[in-house]
């Protein structure tokens, strides 16, 4: 794929009023989700659940792409239609998670680095041949006593940049995801400081690795108070701090920004995104790449009766996708819920 084609795919991923559905949970994470609804986690049940999500009528109206797990990218519907073909028919770009998870960073207790660079070139070529048009790599950064260290931030952003360069070499758009975790009691200001440091380091590394920013997407966490903070910032405070952090750290050349929900409630994540998009002056689209904040209502309804509740569960996903599509254009209203 040429540079022009990579840029075209990146632009399609952040088309107006559209965002990305993240259904790339590892088997272990999926097990926890299914345990919470009393459904046995098997290859078939995972296929049925994700197939239900991907076949939601009208999903492509507000979802531009979906991030899949390796297993899901290779699966098909009961009628034999591959999930890749199902998505293509709906105008939804197939994506793939390629990191192999966050592991303890040697010499730095309490900090992690994401792995998966070994053999990545060959895996990307295979994923491209199956139909993937974009990929995702997630780094996790924890705020705590004397952390994150600069070593942790640099190790993770260097890995993100090398992954991104390999993606573009393979003709795949990279989503780079430096997630500053909500876990903890940190303040909004502390989150801002760490988020800005991570983003500045990331873009320095992307420049060093010759990554084409016009063909890349940033998936950041919002600048938000820790989940255990005594005084948590309000919606407008979060929106203003996040917007300011991005404007101070992210080059205008980038194709777009798709936020992760990172433990926020469904409606909270939507309200924050909407508040940001009610302001003007951003050089890139601000959209969403939510996992739980899109899936939660569907998962609960589907889990009550996986065979009978397919349509009802799809209605829940379609609604959340529409609400976030509106938020991506600054036209969401809580009354629509």
N, C-alpha and C positions, 0 to 999 in steps of 0.2 A: 504494500500500500504506500502510495506517495505521501509526501508531507501534506499536500493539499487535501488528500482523502482523509488523513488522520485529523486534520483541522475540521473538516466537514462533519465527521462523526462526533468530535468533541462538541461542536456547536449544536448538533442535533440532540445531544445528551442534556443540554441546558436550554432547549427550546422554550419559548414563552409559555408559562403556565404548566410546565411539566417538570417532573422530578424522577428520582430513581428509587425503585423498590429493592431493598436489601433482604435477600432470602438466602444468604450465604453462611448460615450457622453451621458450625462443625457438627459432626454426629453427636459429640458429647453435649454441646449446647442444645441441640435439638432434643436430646433425651430429657434434659431438664424441663424444656418447654412442654413436651408431651406428658411428662410425669405430672406436671401441674394441672393438666386437664384429664388425667386418667386414661390416656391412650398409649398403647404399647408402641415403642419406637422401633420400627423395623424398616428395611429398605422400601417395602411396599407402602407402609403408612406414610413415610416421608415423601414418597413419590405422589401418593394420593393427595396429601396436603398441599404440596407445592404445585402440583398440577391444577388443583382447585384454584389456587391464587392466580396462576398464570393464565387460566382460561376465563377469568372474570370478564363478562361482557363489557365492552367499552373501556377496558383498562388503559388502552393506548391513548385515550383522550387526555389523561393527566400523568401517565407514566411513560417516560421516554426509554427507559432501560431497566433491566433487573440484574442484580449481582447474584450469581449462582455459586453453589458449592460444586466441587469436581463431580461428585455423584450425580447431581441434578443436571449438569450440562450434558451428561451422557444418557439421560433417561428419556422415555417416551410415554405418551398417553396410552391408555388401554387400547385405543383404536390403532396404535402403531405410529401415530404422528409424533415425531421427536419434539421435545420441548423447544429446541432451537427453531424448528419450523413453525411451531405454534406461536412463538413470540414474533417471528418475522411476519407472519400473516397478520398479526395484531399491530404491527408497526412499532414493536418494542425491541430495542437492541439487546442482544445477549452479552452479559458480562461475567467475569470469573474472578473469584478470590484466589490469590496465588501465594500469599505468605503462609508459612506453616505454623504460625502461632507465636505468641510472645513467651520468651524463656528468660530465666534469671540472667542478669548481666554480670559476668564474672568480675569480682572485685568491688561490686557496688550493691550491697544488701538493700533489698526493698525496691530495686529497679529492674526493668526488663528491657530486652531488645527482641525485635521480631526477626525470625529466621526464615530461610527459604530461597536464598540466592543460588545455592549450589544446584545445578541442573535446570535452572529457571529458563535459560534460552531454549532448550529442547521442549520443555513443558509449554512455553508460550507458542512455539511453532505448532504443537499439536492442538492446543486450544484454538488457535486461529483457524486450523483446518476443520475443526468441528463446527466453528461458527461464532466464536467469541469475537467481539469487536472492541471491547474494553476490559480492563482488569482493575483489581483493587488490592492494595497492600496497606495493612493497618499497623501503626505503631502506637504503643500505649505509654503515656507519661503520667506518673503519679506525683501529686503534690503532698508533701509530708515534711517531717522534721529534717532539715538540711537536704531535701531532695525536691525537684530533680537536680542532678549534677549536670554540669556542662558536658561531661563525658557521656552520660545517658542520652542527652539531647542530640549530640553529634553522632553517636553510634546509630541512632534510629534514623536521623535525617539523611545520613550517608547511605544507609541501606535503601531508604525510600528513593533516593536519587538514582542509585544504580539499577534498581528495579524499573524505574520510569524509563531510563535509557534503553534497557533491554526490551521493554514493551514497544517503544516507538520503532526500534530496529525490526521487530516482528510485525509491524503494521497494526498495533493495538494501542488504543488510547489509555494512558495510565491515570487512575484515580490515586492521588497520594493522600493518605489519611493519618495525620498526626493527632491522635486523640489525647487531650488532657482530661483525665478521668474526673468525674464529679465526686467520686468517693472522698470523704474527708470533711473537715470543718473549715476549710479555707474561705477567705473572703473573696468578693468580686475582684478587688484590686490585686490580690495574690494570683488569681486565675488569669487576669489580664497580663501580669508580668511574665508568667510562665508561657502563656499562649504566644505572646509577642516574641519571646526568645526562641521558641520552637519554630515559628513561622520564618523568622529572619534566617535562622540556621538552615531551614529546609530550602529556601530559595537560593541561598548561597551555594548549597550543594547541588541543586538542580542546574544552576549556571555552570558549575565546575564540570558536570557530567554532560554538558551540551544538550540538555533536554529542551525541546521546542515547547515553550509555554503555551503558545496558541493551540497546541494539540494535547494539553493536559488539563485535568480537573482537580481542584483542591476539595477535600472532604474534611473540614475542621470541626472541632467541637465549638460550641458557643462559649463565650466568656460568661461564666455563671458561678454563683456561689456554690460551695460544697454542699452536698446533700445533707450533711450534719451540722451546717452552720446555724448559729442561733438567730442571726438576722440575715435572711435571704433576700437578695435584690429582686425588685419587681420587674415586670415584663419590659417596660420602657428602658429601665436601667440596663438590663441585659442586652437589649437591642442596641442601645447607644454604645455600650462598651464594646460589644462584638464588632459593630460597624467601624468604630474608631481603630480597633486593633487591626482589622483587615486593611483599612486604608493606610495604616502606618507600616504594614509589613508585606503586603502582597502586590507584586507588579501588575500594572494595568494590562499587560500582554496576555495574562492568563485567560483561558477560554471561559472559565466559570467556577463558581463556588457552590457546592452542594453540602449542606450541613448534615451532620449526624445528630440523632436525638439524644443519645448518651445517657439514658436513664430518666429523661424527662417524661412526664405523662403525655398522653396523646395530644390533648388540647393545649397543654403548656408549650410544647414544641411548635405547634402550629401558630399559636399566638405570638411567640418570639419571632418566628420567620416573617409573619405578616407585619409586625411592628417595624422590622428593618426595611421591608420593601415599601413602606409608606413614605420613606425618605428618598430623595433623588441624589444623583451625583456619583453613583457607583460605576466603575469602569467595566464591571463584569456582572452577569446575571447572578442573583442569589436565590438558590433553590434548595431542594431537600434530597437526601438519600437516607431515608428512615428505614429501620428494621422493625423493632418492637412497636414504635409509634404509628406504624401503618398496619402491622399484623395483629396486634393484641385483640381487638374486638372480633376479628375473623376467627382467630385461633380458639377463643372461648366458645363461640357459637358452634363452630365445626366440631369441637371436642365433645359437645353434648350429644351429638349423633352424626358421626362422620358420613354416613350414607345419606341420611335424609336432609341434612342441613347445608348442603353444598351451596344452594342458591342464596340462602339467608347469610351464610358466611361471606359469599362474594359481594352481596349488597353492602356489608360492613366495610370491606376493603374498598369498594368503589366510592363509598361515602368519604372515607378518610383520604383517599387519593384526590378526590374533588376538593375537599377542604384545604389540603396542602397546595393543590394547584392554584386555588384562589389566593392563598397566603403568599405564593411565589410572585404574585402580581400586586400584592398589597390591597387585596379586595375581599379578605376574609372577614366575616362577622360571627361572633360567638353565637348569635341568635340562630344561625344556620345549622347549628348542631342539633 
